């Protein structure tokens, strides 16, 4: 990988090639004899805790979104074995990593603005409650005075 392989996702997030380690392992599942001989599955490791291209906010969110794919040391492990070739599995793993970092780099949603019900809505609610109360009082025992 060269310096052109740097993946820029946003102003706060970029993935340096040195932060990605890839291991090729044997995949499980169908594939006949080929599956027992060729290491086509990819195990991609991204050191998010020490990645210089991530801001603190993005780093915290990417580790949060990674869930069980993140180790205690802050390394995200993505396994890709959907396809029968190394190249496609490698591209799949990288695409999943980029999607994860892009999701973490999204700006936070605007803060919630508190609202309160209108006077008319409050009055209607109280009137309805009084009506229900009156109906329930009518269900009580009848006094014969």
N, C-alpha and C positions, 0 to 999 in steps of 0.2 A: 504494500500500500504506500502511496506517495502522499505529499501534502495536498494534492488535488482531491484525495479521497475523503477529506474532511466534510462531514455532513452538517450543513447549517440548517437548523429547523426554525429558529427565531432569534431575536436579538439576545435572548437570555439562554438559549440552548443550542449547543453544537456538539457533535460527537467526533472526537479525535480518533484516528485509526489506531493509535497506541492503546486506547482504552478498551478495545475489542479484542478478545481472544477467541479463536474458533478451534474446536476439536471435532474430528470426524469419527463417528462411532458406527457400529453396525445397527441397522434399523430392525425393528421387529415387524411382523405382519407379512402379507403376501409378497412374493417376489421370486419364489422358487429357489434354485441353487444360488442365484445371484445374491440373495439376501445374506447367505452364510459366508460369502467371500468378500464382498465389497462394503466398505464403510461409507454409507451414503447419508446417514443421519448427521445433523449438525448440532453441536452443543455450543451455543454462543454465550460468552461471558462478557458482561459490560460492568466495569468498575465504576458504578455511579457515585459511590461515596467519595472517590478521589478524582473524579473527572473534572478537569479545569474548565471545560466548556459549558458547564451547567452553573446557573446561579443558585444561591442557597434555597430560594423558594422552589425552583424547578427540581432541585436535588431531593428535597423533602417530599414533594408530591410524587415524583417518579418512584421513589422507594415505597411510598404509601400505595400507589396504584399497582405496583409489581406484586404485592401480597406475598404469597408463598414462593414466588419465583426469585425473591431477594433473600440473600443469606444474611447472617448477623453482621458480616463485615461490609455490607452494602454492595455486594456484587449481585447483579441480576443475571440469572441463568435462563436462557430461552432454548428450548429443544425443538427442532424442526425435523420431522421425518415423514411428512405428508407425501412427498414425491419420491421417485425412484432414482433421481440423479442428485449428486452433490451440489451442482450449480443451482438447481431450483430450490433445494432445501436451504442452501446458504442465502439465496435471495429472499426466501420466505422468512427466515430468522431475522435478517436485517430489516425487512419491511415491518415486521412485528415490533422490533425494537424502536424503529423510527416512529411508528404509530403511538407507542407507549410514551416516548419522550415528547412527541407533539401534543398529546393529550395533557401531559403534565405542564407544558409550556403555555397552554391557553390562559388568557387573563382571567382572574377571578370574577365571578358574577357580581353585578352591582349590588350594594347592600339593600336589604329589604326595607321598603318604606312602610312604616306602620300606618294602618288605616283604622278608622272607627266607623261604626254604623251611623247612618244619617238619623236625624231626630225622628223623621217619619217612620223609619224602620224600627227604631226603639219603641215608639208609641204603638205601632201595629203589633209588635211582639208582646208587649205588656197587656194590650187589649185582648189578644188571643189567649194569653195565660189566664186573665181574669175570667174569660168566657169558659175555658176548660174547668177552672175552679168552681164556677157556678154549676156547671153540668154535674160535676162530681159530688157537690154538696146535695144536689137533688136526689142522689142515689142513696142517701142515708136513711135512717129510720124515720118514719112519719110520726109527728107528735099529734095526738088527738086531744086538743084543748077544748 
